Amino acid sequence: MGGARTVLVLTDPYDTTADYVVEELNQRGHPVFRCNPGNFPARLSLAARLGGGWTGSLRLPERSVALDDIGCAYYRRPSAFELPDHLNDEERRWARREASRGLGGVLATLPRWLNHPADMAHAEYKPVQLALAEAVGLSVPPTLITNDPDEARSFVVEVGSAVYKPLAGGTIAEEGVHKLTYANRIAAADIDDSVRGTAHLFQAWAPKAYEVRLTVVDHQCFAVRIDGDSEAAHLDWRTDYPNLRYAVTDVPEPVRLAVFRLLDRLRLRFGALDFVVGPDGSWMFLEINPNGQWAWLQDATGLPIAAAIADALMKDEA
């Protein structure tokens, strides 16, 4: 490919979604350097000198890439840093901070990303994305964030039917078992003083005919209708994948344009957005994930999402 610059893929080795993109780039003969920042400093080395910008390299035992040869970086799902076993807890905290500011700081100066980690971190704040979604013209369910149980009970009574949603992803460990948290229907009587312990997000239940996962890559839309054939799947489709049906669907033009405005405001080139489509055909925005999964939808529908991401990663090269 002549002077094609390398795509840097930052993720753990078990990220099957990234595999699709790497395979697509390999089929095109485009140079790729895949590494897990979590392998720093055990297997991944950094050497960067300042002089007209940062120059140097990232090195694994078997290969390396020059920093100034990187055309675009694809931030997926890196694991935690692999720190030396001999460090005590305080030393590990210090080393983790230094690794984050050093390796992460140098990488943050790369000029082209899908998406930049700082922009992704900003977009992951639910209050930010909900407010911006409303501002750009998307319909958003009435929402309350509080640690006051009285406010929560009043809100649930006011909206009539509500759900509780976590403000962040991840798991909760109970008796050594890690469990994911999902949306749950909630009544005013279910709310007790435990709400005082942290922030909680309550949202009016949006009547639904079906849901849509909309994956957007550089303003290219891939919309999939998701129908849940069980009670659990109808409430939150992520809880019951075996009882889901998928179909490619269209996005109404006003929704499509509002989504583009939202992505532009969030400085995102990629986003995975969830919508409820009501019985009357109206679209209600639920959330945007700046690093959402999409490979299973490509498998189910044949939508060329990996190819679109590869196009986006290649287009910025000089």
Summary of the structure (lengths in Angstrom):
residues: 318
radius of gyration: 21.6
end to end distance: 12.7
largest distance: 66.4
contacts: 927
relative contact order: 0.15
helix: 37%
strand: 31%
